[in-house]
Amino acid sequence: MSSNPVTPLLDQVQYPSDLRKLAPESLRQLADELRQEMISAVGVTGGHLGSGLGVVELTVAIHYVFNTPDDRLVWDVGHQCYPHKIITGRRDRIRTLRQGGGLSGFTKRAESEYDPFGAAHSSTSISAALGFAIANKLSDKPGKGIAVIGDGSMSAGMAYEAMNNAEQAGNRLVVILNDNDMSIAPPVGGLSAYLSRIVSSREFLGLRDMAKKLAKRLPRSIAEGLKKTDEFARGMAMGGTLFEELGFYYVGPIDGHNLEQLIPVLENVRDAEQGPILVHVVTQKGKGYAPAEAAADKYHGVQKFDVITGAQQKAPPGPPAYQNVFGETLAKLANDDPRIVAITAAMPSGTGVDKFAKAHPTRTFDVGIAEQHAVTFAAGLAAQGMRPFCAIYSTFLQRAYDQVVHDVCIQNLPVRFAIDRAGLVGADGATHAGSFDVTYLATLPNMVVMAAADEAELVHMTYTAAEHDSGPIAVRYPRGNGTGVALPEVPQKLEIGKGRIVREGKKVAILSLGTRLGEALKAADALEAKGLSTTVADLRFAKPLDEELIRKLLTTHEVAVTIEEGAVGGLGAHVLTYASDSGLIDAGLKLRTMRLPDIFQDQDKPEIQYAQAGLDAAAIIDTVLKALRWNEGVGVEEVRA
């Protein structure tokens, strides 16, 4: 770690209004200082680095040219918003990023008026900015909507749906396409910058308007031909024909690190009477920090690191990550089963599909940020006899719920869902927490829902899913490393809807789903020490329930507690419904359900989050003691400690 950088110019800028007082020629120095401050801060906290480094100049230019916060600036996804936070009144807290009680790693409305729209999932910015623009137009208030969207986010259909609906916003909507992958851009250079400045100028746009008015007096066929000629000529010189077809006036591409190019173009766009306008800006992820520029991932997401060397703090060696256990298991299964294919939506390493891809590249499909397409694509594969595994984070699968219902479940197609990041996720906070998948999947007819208690169980469940051809099936597992149990040499095919007894007792029954099993066993030890004989069951399946096992436990124990890493409506609700329908609580059984609270939890360390949620061993003990009307809280804190 190093001391904070020297930033004499940045020290004068607390808000964008301070930035606008600076002379244009001093903005280069300000950008350099802003970049160093960001590197220093993320070195302390960890987080998303490369994307923020790529938009330092763009951040400075936007806030310098536009009248934020009256002009509403929406950053797509928000990975790149750290420089924005530093110059919008939050520099004094920037070293609390992604920490408990600190700044969010994404934009967040509750943090600042400069964050008009919270975003941590991609491709929403144009829709939101359009909403701001139209609202101001209808209210006759000043203020534009400005969306900054990356080329990756442009792979999602929602961005094009918004653009197709943007015409009414006129000059109140500005979309800045931040192309940091050179996936769309033709070569960028002096000619391109010159053309961009010319075609965005008031003089050019004025002449263009005159030509339009003249064209209206001409026969329709000639007028349409002139319009196409204008668009075609600019498209040939600058690209952007697709955006023109969607109703945007295209400007670019321009160098997103050259403030002398950026600022005059943005000023022209700001003052233009025509619109909506799309400005195509080419940037480089990791720009200005050599270790990031040299890294394959451009330091997209990093642990705490040494600013001078770029060396990241390595976690101590431990059990394999769940995502890698899944990916490696699936790759092995696919060696003997040519029907297995893997699908991911722009998250190959995050889901472990990269491990599968190395072994089976022709059977791996990264569809981009297009979860809806991923699910229906998998449904088509399944309908043709393949065994598709759709590997998507729990929080991202929410975006494809209609496809899960309509294209998979109604047709009873055997799509396998590998649901990563189930439960609470630590530093990524509420936007990425997998809180709802059991609730939204277990309610669907034909769906099978499994939850792995540890990495060995995940191996068995991956194999079980591969062999399940009678309908859709899902397995959920958390972010992070496993528990350290030995991985099985040969996976077992689990009987659908059957749980297991992990520990036998007589008075208290704990029915666990997923990785709360470790806390359930810890609680059982403490309850035994108090003379309360405790059974612990790993139900394995949220749907179908192991009704035989549940009936046995509920009729032979005085207290039964369900526990899961999900919101209300999941396992506990299904067990309660079964118990009620079967009359199992008529005789006075004390049945309690433990699940996530009805809130969106902020970021913190996962163990702290689960303690706050009341889903650790101490909370289980407390729930049991209260059900038995023992002295409340006896021994609870010592277990938590």
C-alpha positions as CSV (number, residue, x, y, z in Angstrom):
1,M,0.0,0.0,0.0
2,S,1.2,3.6,-0.5
3,S,0.3,7.0,0.9
4,N,-2.3,9.1,-0.8
5,P,-1.2,10.8,-4.0
6,V,-0.4,14.5,-4.2
7,T,-3.4,16.1,-6.0
8,P,-3.3,19.9,-5.7
9,L,-5.8,20.6,-8.5
10,L,-8.2,17.8,-7.5
11,D,-8.1,19.1,-3.9
12,Q,-9.9,22.2,-5.3
13,V,-12.8,20.2,-6.8
14,Q,-15.4,18.8,-4.4
15,Y,-18.4,19.1,-6.8
16,P,-18.7,19.6,-10.6
17,S,-19.5,23.3,-10.0
18,D,-15.9,23.6,-8.8
19,L,-14.7,21.7,-11.9
20,R,-16.4,24.1,-14.2
21,K,-14.4,27.0,-12.8
22,L,-11.2,25.5,-14.0
23,A,-9.5,26.6,-17.3
24,P,-9.8,24.0,-20.1
25,E,-6.0,23.7,-20.3
26,S,-5.9,22.5,-16.6
27,L,-8.3,19.6,-17.2
28,R,-5.5,17.3,-18.4
29,Q,-3.8,17.7,-15.0
30,L,-7.0,17.2,-13.2
31,A,-7.7,14.0,-15.0
32,D,-4.2,12.7,-14.2
33,E,-4.7,13.5,-10.5
34,L,-8.2,11.9,-10.5
35,R,-6.8,8.7,-12.0
36,Q,-4.1,8.5,-9.3
37,E,-6.6,9.1,-6.6
38,M,-8.8,6.3,-7.9
39,I,-5.9,3.9,-8.2
40,S,-4.9,4.7,-4.6
41,A,-8.4,4.3,-3.3
42,V,-9.1,0.9,-5.0
43,G,-5.7,-0.3,-3.8
44,V,-7.1,0.1,-0.3
45,T,-10.6,-1.3,-0.9
46,G,-10.4,-3.6,-3.9
47,G,-13.3,-3.4,-6.4
48,H,-13.7,-2.5,-10.1
49,L,-10.7,-0.7,-11.4
50,G,-10.1,-1.1,-15.1
51,S,-13.5,0.2,-16.3
52,G,-13.2,3.3,-14.1
53,L,-9.6,4.0,-15.3
54,G,-11.0,4.0,-18.9
55,V,-13.5,6.8,-18.3
56,V,-11.5,9.3,-16.3
57,E,-11.3,11.8,-19.1
58,L,-14.9,11.1,-20.1
59,T,-16.1,11.7,-16.6
60,V,-14.2,15.0,-16.4
61,A,-15.5,16.1,-19.8
62,I,-19.2,15.3,-19.1
63,H,-19.3,17.1,-15.7
64,Y,-17.4,20.0,-17.2
65,V,-19.7,20.5,-20.2
66,F,-23.1,19.5,-18.9
67,N,-25.0,21.0,-16.0
68,T,-25.1,18.1,-13.6
69,P,-27.1,17.3,-11.5
70,D,-29.8,19.2,-13.4
71,D,-28.7,17.2,-16.5
72,R,-29.3,13.7,-15.3
73,L,-26.2,11.5,-15.8
74,V,-26.8,7.7,-15.8
75,W,-23.9,5.3,-15.8
76,D,-24.8,1.9,-17.3
77,V,-23.9,-0.9,-14.8
78,G,-21.9,1.5,-12.6
79,H,-18.6,-0.4,-12.5
80,Q,-17.0,2.7,-13.9
81,C,-18.5,5.2,-11.5
82,Y,-15.6,5.6,-9.0
83,P,-14.1,8.7,-10.7
84,H,-17.6,10.2,-10.8
85,K,-18.1,9.6,-7.1
86,I,-14.8,11.3,-6.3
87,I,-15.8,14.6,-8.0
88,T,-19.4,14.6,-6.8
89,G,-18.8,15.2,-3.1
90,R,-17.7,11.7,-2.0
91,R,-14.0,11.8,-2.1
92,D,-13.7,11.8,1.7
93,R,-15.5,8.4,1.7
94,I,-14.0,6.9,-1.4
95,R,-11.8,4.5,0.7
96,T,-14.9,3.0,2.1
97,L,-16.0,1.6,-1.3
98,R,-17.8,-1.8,-1.0
99,Q,-17.2,-1.9,2.8
100,G,-19.8,-2.3,5.5
101,G,-21.4,1.1,6.0
102,G,-19.4,2.6,3.2
103,L,-20.0,3.7,-0.4
104,S,-21.7,1.4,-2.8
105,G,-19.6,0.0,-5.6
106,F,-22.3,1.2,-8.0
107,T,-24.4,4.3,-8.4
108,K,-27.0,4.7,-5.7
109,R,-29.8,7.2,-5.4
110,A,-29.6,7.4,-1.6
111,E,-25.9,8.4,-1.8
112,S,-26.0,11.6,-3.9
113,E,-28.2,13.8,-6.1
114,Y,-25.5,13.1,-8.7
115,D,-26.7,9.5,-8.8
116,P,-30.1,10.0,-10.3
117,F,-30.6,6.3,-11.1
118,G,-29.1,3.3,-9.3
119,A,-27.7,0.7,-11.6
120,A,-25.7,-2.5,-11.2
121,H,-27.2,-4.6,-13.9
122,S,-26.4,-3.6,-17.5
123,S,-28.3,-2.0,-20.4
124,T,-30.8,0.0,-18.4
125,S,-29.2,3.5,-18.8
126,I,-30.8,4.6,-22.1
127,S,-34.3,3.7,-20.8
128,A,-33.8,5.6,-17.6
129,A,-32.2,8.6,-19.2
130,L,-35.1,8.7,-21.7
131,G,-37.5,8.7,-18.7
132,F,-35.7,11.7,-17.2
133,A,-35.6,13.5,-20.6
134,I,-39.3,13.0,-21.3
135,A,-40.3,13.9,-17.8
136,N,-38.5,17.2,-18.1
137,K,-40.0,17.8,-21.5
138,L,-43.5,17.2,-20.3
139,S,-42.9,19.4,-17.2
140,D,-41.2,22.1,-19.4
141,K,-38.2,22.0,-17.1
142,P,-34.6,22.3,-18.3
143,G,-32.3,19.4,-18.2
144,K,-31.1,16.5,-20.4
145,G,-30.9,12.8,-19.8
146,I,-27.4,11.5,-20.5
147,A,-26.7,7.8,-20.7
148,V,-23.2,6.4,-20.7
149,I,-23.3,2.8,-22.0
150,G,-20.5,0.4,-22.8
151,D,-20.2,-1.6,-25.9
152,G,-20.7,-4.8,-23.8
153,S,-24.0,-3.4,-22.5
154,M,-25.1,-2.8,-26.1
155,S,-25.3,-6.5,-26.6
156,A,-28.5,-6.6,-24.6
157,G,-31.8,-6.1,-26.4
158,M,-33.1,-3.6,-23.8
159,A,-30.7,-0.9,-25.1
160,Y,-32.1,-1.1,-28.6
161,E,-35.7,-1.2,-27.3
162,A,-35.0,2.1,-25.6
163,M,-33.3,3.6,-28.6
164,N,-36.2,2.6,-30.8
165,N,-38.5,4.6,-28.5
166,A,-36.2,7.7,-28.0
167,E,-37.3,10.0,-30.9
168,Q,-39.8,12.0,-28.8
169,A,-37.0,13.1,-26.4
170,G,-35.3,15.1,-29.2
171,N,-32.3,17.1,-28.1
172,R,-33.0,16.3,-24.4
173,L,-31.4,12.8,-24.8
174,V,-27.7,12.2,-25.2
175,V,-26.3,8.7,-25.4
176,I,-22.6,8.3,-25.0
177,L,-21.4,4.9,-26.3
178,N,-18.2,4.0,-24.4
179,D,-16.5,1.6,-26.7
180,N,-13.6,0.1,-24.7
181,D,-13.3,-3.1,-26.6
182,M,-12.9,-1.8,-30.2
183,S,-15.7,-4.2,-31.0
184,I,-17.7,-1.6,-33.0
185,A,-15.3,1.2,-33.8
186,P,-13.5,1.9,-37.1
187,P,-10.1,3.5,-36.7
188,V,-9.9,6.5,-34.6
189,G,-7.6,9.4,-35.5
190,G,-7.3,13.1,-36.4
191,L,-9.7,12.9,-39.4
192,S,-12.3,11.1,-37.4
193,A,-12.1,13.7,-34.6
194,Y,-12.2,16.5,-37.2
195,L,-15.3,15.0,-38.8
196,S,-17.0,14.5,-35.5
197,R,-16.5,18.1,-34.6
198,I,-17.7,19.4,-37.9
199,V,-20.9,17.3,-38.0
200,S,-21.8,18.1,-34.4
201,S,-21.3,21.9,-35.0
202,R,-24.2,24.3,-35.0
203,E,-23.3,25.5,-38.4
204,F,-23.4,22.0,-40.0
205,L,-26.6,21.1,-38.2
206,G,-28.1,24.5,-39.3
207,L,-27.3,23.8,-42.9
208,R,-28.7,20.3,-42.5
209,D,-31.9,21.8,-41.2
210,M,-32.1,24.1,-44.2
211,A,-31.6,21.2,-46.5
212,K,-34.4,19.3,-44.8
213,K,-36.7,22.3,-45.2
214,L,-35.8,22.6,-48.9
215,A,-36.3,18.8,-49.3
216,K,-39.8,19.1,-48.1
217,R,-40.6,21.2,-51.2
218,L,-39.3,18.5,-53.5
219,P,-41.0,15.3,-54.6
220,R,-41.1,12.7,-51.9
221,S,-38.9,10.2,-53.7
222,I,-36.2,12.9,-54.2
223,A,-36.5,14.1,-50.5
224,E,-36.1,10.5,-49.2
225,G,-33.1,10.0,-51.5
226,L,-31.4,13.1,-50.2
227,K,-32.0,12.0,-46.6
228,K,-30.5,8.6,-47.3
229,T,-27.6,10.2,-49.1
230,D,-26.8,12.4,-46.0
231,E,-27.0,9.4,-43.6
232,F,-25.0,7.2,-46.0
233,A,-22.3,9.7,-46.5
234,R,-21.8,10.2,-42.8
235,G,-22.1,6.4,-42.2
236,M,-19.3,5.7,-44.7
237,A,-17.1,8.3,-43.2
238,M,-17.8,7.7,-39.5
239,G,-19.9,4.5,-39.0
240,G,-23.0,4.5,-37.0
241,T,-25.6,3.7,-39.8
242,L,-27.4,1.3,-37.4
243,F,-27.9,4.1,-34.8
244,E,-29.1,6.4,-37.5
245,E,-31.7,3.8,-38.5
246,L,-32.9,3.8,-34.8
247,G,-33.5,7.6,-35.0
248,F,-30.2,8.9,-33.5
249,Y,-27.9,11.5,-35.0
250,Y,-24.5,9.7,-34.8
251,V,-21.3,11.5,-33.9
252,G,-17.9,9.7,-33.7
253,P,-15.9,7.8,-33.1
254,I,-13.7,10.1,-31.1
255,D,-10.8,9.4,-28.7
256,G,-12.2,9.2,-25.2
257,H,-8.9,10.1,-23.6
258,N,-8.3,13.3,-25.6
259,L,-9.9,16.1,-23.8
260,E,-9.2,18.5,-26.6
261,Q,-11.4,16.4,-28.9
262,L,-14.0,15.4,-26.3
263,I,-14.9,18.8,-24.9
264,P,-15.7,20.7,-28.1
265,V,-17.8,17.8,-29.4
266,L,-19.7,17.5,-26.2
267,E,-20.3,21.2,-26.2
268,N,-21.7,21.0,-29.7
269,V,-23.9,18.1,-28.6
270,R,-25.1,20.0,-25.6
271,D,-26.1,23.1,-27.6
272,A,-27.6,21.2,-30.6
273,E,-31.3,21.7,-31.2
274,Q,-31.5,18.4,-33.0
275,G,-31.6,15.0,-31.3
276,P,-31.5,12.5,-29.9
277,I,-27.7,12.3,-30.4
278,L,-25.4,9.3,-29.9
279,V,-21.7,10.1,-29.3
280,H,-19.4,7.2,-30.0
281,V,-16.3,7.4,-27.7
282,V,-13.4,5.0,-27.8
283,T,-11.6,4.3,-24.6
284,Q,-9.1,1.8,-23.1
285,K,-9.9,-0.2,-20.0
286,G,-7.2,0.2,-17.5
287,K,-5.9,3.4,-19.1
288,G,-3.0,5.1,-17.4
289,Y,-2.0,2.3,-15.0
290,A,0.6,-0.1,-16.5
291,P,-0.3,-3.2,-14.6
292,A,-4.0,-2.9,-15.6
293,E,-3.1,-2.1,-19.2
294,A,-0.9,-5.3,-19.3
295,A,-3.4,-7.6,-17.7
296,A,-5.8,-9.7,-19.8
297,D,-8.8,-8.6,-17.8
298,K,-7.5,-5.0,-17.6
299,Y,-8.0,-5.3,-13.8
300,H,-11.7,-5.3,-14.2
301,G,-12.2,-6.5,-10.6
302,V,-9.4,-6.6,-8.1
303,Q,-8.6,-7.4,-4.6
304,K,-6.6,-4.9,-2.5
305,F,-3.3,-4.3,-4.2
306,D,0.1,-2.6,-4.0
307,V,-0.3,0.6,-6.1
308,I,3.4,0.6,-7.1
309,T,3.7,-3.0,-8.3
310,G,0.1,-3.8,-9.0
311,A,0.4,-7.0,-7.1
312,Q,-3.0,-8.0,-5.6
313,Q,-3.4,-9.5,-2.2
314,K,-3.9,-13.2,-2.5
315,A,-6.4,-15.0,-0.4
316,P,-4.9,-17.8,1.7
317,P,-5.0,-21.2,-0.1
318,G,-8.3,-22.9,0.7
319,P,-11.1,-25.0,-0.8
320,P,-12.0,-24.5,-4.5
321,A,-14.6,-21.9,-5.4
322,Y,-18.1,-23.3,-6.1
323,Q,-18.1,-21.9,-9.6
324,N,-14.9,-23.8,-10.4
325,V,-16.2,-27.0,-8.9
326,F,-19.3,-26.7,-11.2
327,G,-17.3,-25.9,-14.3
328,E,-14.8,-28.6,-13.8
329,T,-17.4,-31.2,-13.0
330,L,-19.5,-30.3,-16.0
331,A,-16.4,-30.5,-18.3
332,K,-15.7,-34.0,-17.0
333,L,-19.3,-35.1,-17.5
334,A,-19.2,-33.7,-21.1
335,N,-16.2,-35.9,-21.9
336,D,-18.5,-38.9,-22.0
337,D,-21.8,-37.1,-23.0
338,P,-21.7,-35.2,-26.3
339,R,-25.2,-33.8,-25.6
340,I,-24.0,-31.5,-22.8
341,V,-23.5,-27.9,-23.8
342,A,-22.9,-24.8,-21.6
343,I,-24.4,-21.4,-22.0
344,T,-23.3,-18.2,-20.2
345,A,-24.5,-14.6,-20.5
346,A,-21.2,-12.7,-20.6
347,M,-19.9,-14.3,-17.4
348,P,-17.7,-17.2,-18.4
349,S,-15.2,-17.0,-15.6
350,G,-17.7,-15.8,-13.0
351,T,-19.8,-18.9,-13.6
352,G,-17.0,-21.4,-14.1
353,V,-18.0,-21.9,-17.8
354,D,-14.5,-20.9,-18.8
355,K,-13.3,-24.3,-17.3
356,F,-15.8,-26.1,-19.6
357,A,-14.9,-23.9,-22.5
358,K,-11.2,-25.0,-22.4
359,A,-12.2,-28.6,-22.7
360,H,-15.2,-28.2,-25.0
361,P,-14.9,-24.9,-27.0
362,T,-17.4,-25.9,-29.7
363,R,-20.1,-26.7,-27.1
364,T,-19.7,-23.4,-25.1
365,F,-21.8,-20.4,-25.9
366,D,-21.3,-17.0,-24.5
367,V,-24.4,-15.1,-25.7
368,G,-23.4,-11.7,-24.3
369,I,-25.6,-9.7,-21.9
370,A,-28.7,-11.4,-23.1
371,E,-30.2,-13.6,-20.4
372,Q,-33.6,-13.8,-22.0
373,H,-32.0,-15.1,-25.2
374,A,-29.8,-17.5,-23.2
375,V,-32.8,-19.2,-21.6
376,T,-34.8,-19.6,-24.8
377,F,-31.7,-20.7,-26.7
378,A,-31.3,-23.4,-24.1
379,A,-34.9,-24.3,-24.5
380,G,-34.4,-24.8,-28.2
381,L,-31.4,-27.0,-27.6
382,A,-33.3,-29.1,-25.1
383,A,-36.2,-29.5,-27.5
384,Q,-33.7,-30.9,-30.0
385,G,-32.3,-33.5,-27.6
386,M,-29.3,-31.7,-26.2
387,R,-28.5,-31.3,-22.5
388,P,-28.0,-27.6,-22.1
389,F,-26.7,-26.1,-18.8
390,C,-27.6,-22.4,-18.6
391,A,-25.1,-20.9,-16.0
392,I,-26.4,-17.6,-14.8
393,Y,-26.1,-15.7,-11.5
394,S,-29.3,-15.8,-9.4
395,T,-29.7,-12.0,-9.7
396,F,-29.3,-12.0,-13.5
397,L,-31.7,-14.9,-14.0
398,Q,-34.4,-12.6,-12.7
399,R,-34.1,-10.8,-16.1
400,A,-35.2,-13.9,-17.9
401,Y,-38.1,-15.0,-15.7
402,D,-40.7,-14.9,-18.4
403,Q,-38.6,-17.1,-20.6
404,V,-38.1,-19.6,-17.7
405,V,-41.9,-19.7,-17.3
406,H,-43.1,-19.6,-20.9
407,D,-40.3,-21.2,-22.9
408,V,-39.0,-23.7,-20.5
409,C,-41.5,-24.7,-17.8
410,I,-44.8,-24.6,-19.7
411,Q,-43.2,-26.8,-22.4
412,N,-41.5,-28.9,-19.7
413,L,-38.2,-28.8,-21.5
414,P,-35.1,-30.2,-19.7
415,V,-33.0,-27.0,-19.4
416,R,-30.5,-27.2,-16.6
417,F,-30.0,-24.0,-14.6
418,A,-26.7,-23.6,-12.7
419,I,-27.5,-20.7,-10.4
420,D,-24.4,-19.0,-9.1
421,R,-24.2,-16.3,-6.4
422,A,-27.2,-17.7,-4.5
423,G,-27.7,-16.0,-1.2
424,L,-25.9,-12.9,0.1
425,V,-22.8,-11.9,-1.8
426,G,-20.8,-9.6,0.4
427,A,-19.2,-6.5,-1.2
428,D,-21.5,-6.4,-4.3
429,G,-24.5,-5.7,-2.0
430,A,-28.2,-5.8,-2.7
431,T,-28.0,-5.5,-6.5
432,H,-26.2,-8.8,-6.9
433,A,-27.6,-10.8,-3.9
434,G,-29.3,-14.1,-5.0
435,S,-32.2,-13.7,-2.6
436,F,-35.2,-14.7,-4.7
437,D,-34.4,-17.7,-6.9
438,V,-35.9,-20.4,-4.7
439,T,-39.1,-18.3,-4.4
440,Y,-39.5,-17.5,-8.1
441,L,-38.5,-21.0,-9.3
442,A,-40.1,-23.3,-6.7
443,T,-43.5,-21.9,-7.5
444,L,-43.4,-23.1,-11.1
445,P,-44.9,-26.4,-12.2
446,N,-42.5,-29.0,-13.6
447,M,-39.4,-27.2,-12.1
448,V,-37.0,-29.1,-9.8
449,V,-35.0,-26.9,-7.4
450,M,-31.8,-28.2,-5.6
451,A,-29.5,-26.3,-3.3
452,A,-25.9,-27.6,-2.6
453,A,-24.9,-27.7,1.0
454,D,-21.2,-28.0,0.1
455,E,-18.9,-28.5,-2.9
456,A,-19.3,-32.3,-2.8
457,E,-23.0,-32.0,-3.0
458,L,-22.6,-29.6,-5.9
459,V,-20.7,-32.4,-7.8
460,H,-23.6,-34.8,-7.2
461,M,-26.2,-32.2,-8.1
462,T,-24.5,-31.3,-11.4
463,Y,-24.5,-34.9,-12.4
464,T,-28.1,-35.3,-11.3
465,A,-29.1,-32.4,-13.4
466,A,-27.2,-33.8,-16.4
467,E,-29.1,-37.0,-16.1
468,H,-32.5,-35.4,-15.5
469,D,-34.3,-35.4,-18.9
470,S,-38.0,-35.3,-17.7
471,G,-38.2,-31.5,-17.3
472,P,-36.3,-28.4,-16.1
473,I,-34.0,-28.5,-13.1
474,A,-32.0,-26.0,-11.2
475,V,-29.1,-26.2,-8.7
476,R,-28.1,-23.1,-6.7
477,Y,-24.8,-22.5,-4.9
478,P,-23.2,-19.5,-3.3
479,R,-20.3,-17.1,-4.2
480,G,-16.9,-18.0,-2.8
481,N,-15.1,-21.0,-1.7
482,G,-16.5,-24.4,-0.5
483,T,-16.2,-25.8,3.0
484,G,-13.2,-28.0,2.4
485,V,-14.9,-31.4,2.1
486,A,-13.3,-33.9,-0.2
487,L,-14.7,-34.0,-3.7
488,P,-16.1,-37.3,-4.8
489,E,-14.2,-39.3,-7.4
490,V,-17.5,-40.6,-8.8
491,P,-20.6,-38.4,-8.7
492,Q,-23.8,-39.9,-7.5
493,K,-27.2,-39.5,-9.1
494,L,-29.5,-38.2,-6.3
495,E,-33.0,-39.3,-6.1
496,I,-35.2,-36.4,-7.0
497,G,-37.0,-34.9,-4.0
498,K,-35.1,-36.8,-1.4
499,G,-33.1,-35.2,1.5
500,R,-30.8,-36.7,4.0
501,I,-30.4,-36.9,7.8
502,V,-27.0,-35.5,8.8
503,R,-27.4,-35.8,12.5
504,E,-29.9,-37.7,14.6
505,G,-31.8,-36.2,17.6
506,K,-35.1,-36.3,19.4
507,K,-36.4,-33.0,20.5
508,V,-35.4,-30.3,18.0
509,A,-35.3,-30.7,14.2
510,I,-33.4,-28.3,11.9
511,L,-34.4,-28.6,8.3
512,S,-31.6,-26.9,6.2
513,L,-31.5,-26.0,2.5
514,G,-28.1,-25.0,1.1
515,T,-25.0,-23.9,2.8
516,R,-26.6,-22.9,6.1
517,L,-26.0,-26.5,6.9
518,G,-22.7,-25.7,8.6
519,E,-24.4,-23.2,10.9
520,A,-27.2,-25.7,11.6
521,L,-24.6,-28.3,12.8
522,K,-22.9,-25.6,14.9
523,A,-26.2,-24.7,16.5
524,A,-27.0,-28.4,17.1
525,D,-23.8,-28.8,19.1
526,A,-24.7,-25.8,21.3
527,L,-28.3,-27.1,21.8
528,E,-27.0,-30.5,22.7
529,A,-24.9,-28.9,25.4
530,K,-28.1,-27.4,26.8
531,G,-29.7,-30.9,26.9
532,L,-31.7,-30.3,23.7
533,S,-31.3,-33.4,21.5
534,T,-31.2,-32.1,17.9
535,T,-31.7,-33.6,14.5
536,V,-30.2,-31.8,11.4
537,A,-31.5,-32.6,8.0
538,D,-30.2,-31.4,4.6
539,L,-33.3,-31.3,2.5
540,R,-31.4,-30.9,-0.7
541,F,-34.6,-30.1,-2.7
542,A,-36.8,-27.1,-2.3
543,K,-39.0,-28.7,-4.9
544,P,-40.2,-31.3,-4.9
545,L,-40.2,-31.5,-1.1
546,D,-39.2,-34.7,0.6
547,E,-42.6,-35.1,2.2
548,E,-41.8,-38.4,3.8
549,L,-38.8,-37.0,5.6
550,I,-40.6,-33.8,6.6
551,R,-43.6,-35.7,7.9
552,K,-41.3,-37.9,10.0
553,L,-39.4,-35.0,11.5
554,L,-42.5,-32.9,12.2
555,T,-44.3,-35.7,13.9
556,T,-41.4,-36.9,16.1
557,H,-39.9,-33.6,17.4
558,E,-41.2,-30.9,19.6
559,V,-39.7,-28.0,17.7
560,A,-38.9,-27.8,13.9
561,V,-37.0,-25.0,12.3
562,T,-36.4,-24.4,8.6
563,I,-33.5,-22.3,7.4
564,E,-32.5,-21.1,4.0
565,E,-30.5,-18.4,2.2
566,G,-33.4,-16.8,0.5
567,A,-36.4,-14.5,0.8
568,V,-39.9,-15.3,2.1
569,G,-41.8,-17.6,-0.1
570,G,-39.1,-20.3,-0.5
571,L,-38.5,-23.5,1.5
572,G,-40.1,-22.3,4.7
573,A,-43.3,-21.3,2.9
574,H,-43.5,-24.7,1.1
575,V,-42.9,-26.6,4.3
576,L,-45.5,-24.6,6.1
577,T,-48.0,-25.1,3.3
578,Y,-47.4,-28.9,3.3
579,A,-47.6,-29.1,7.1
580,S,-50.8,-27.1,7.1
581,D,-52.4,-29.1,4.3
582,S,-51.5,-32.3,6.0
583,G,-52.5,-31.3,9.5
584,L,-49.0,-31.8,10.9
585,I,-49.3,-28.6,13.1
586,D,-52.7,-29.4,14.5
587,A,-51.2,-31.2,17.5
588,G,-49.2,-28.3,18.7
589,L,-45.9,-28.7,16.9
590,K,-43.7,-25.5,17.2
591,L,-42.7,-24.8,13.6
592,R,-40.5,-21.8,12.8
593,T,-39.1,-20.6,9.4
594,M,-35.8,-18.7,9.1
595,R,-35.1,-16.8,5.9
596,L,-33.7,-13.5,4.7
597,P,-35.4,-10.4,6.1
598,D,-37.8,-8.4,4.0
599,I,-35.1,-5.8,3.1
600,F,-32.4,-5.2,0.6
601,Q,-29.2,-5.6,2.6
602,D,-26.3,-3.3,2.0
603,Q,-22.8,-4.6,1.3
604,D,-20.6,-6.1,4.1
605,K,-18.6,-9.3,4.7
606,P,-20.9,-12.3,4.1
607,E,-20.6,-13.6,7.6
608,I,-21.6,-10.2,9.0
609,Q,-24.5,-10.0,6.5
610,Y,-25.8,-13.4,7.6
611,A,-25.5,-12.5,11.3
612,Q,-27.5,-9.3,10.5
613,A,-30.0,-11.3,8.6
614,G,-30.4,-13.7,11.6
615,L,-29.2,-16.7,9.7
616,D,-26.2,-17.9,11.7
617,A,-25.9,-20.5,14.5
618,A,-26.6,-18.0,17.2
619,A,-29.9,-17.0,15.5
620,I,-30.9,-20.7,15.1
621,I,-30.3,-21.3,18.8
622,D,-32.3,-18.1,19.7
623,T,-35.2,-19.3,17.5
624,V,-35.3,-22.7,19.2
625,L,-35.0,-21.3,22.7
626,K,-37.8,-18.8,22.1
627,A,-40.0,-21.5,20.6
628,L,-39.5,-23.5,23.8
629,R,-39.9,-20.4,25.9
630,W,-36.6,-20.7,27.5
631,N,-34.8,-17.7,28.9
632,E,-34.4,-15.7,25.7
633,G,-30.9,-15.2,24.4
634,V,-29.1,-17.5,26.8
635,G,-25.7,-18.4,25.3
636,V,-26.5,-16.8,22.0
637,E,-23.7,-14.2,21.9
638,E,-21.1,-16.6,23.0
639,V,-21.9,-18.8,20.0
640,R,-21.8,-15.9,17.6
641,A,-18.5,-14.7,19.0
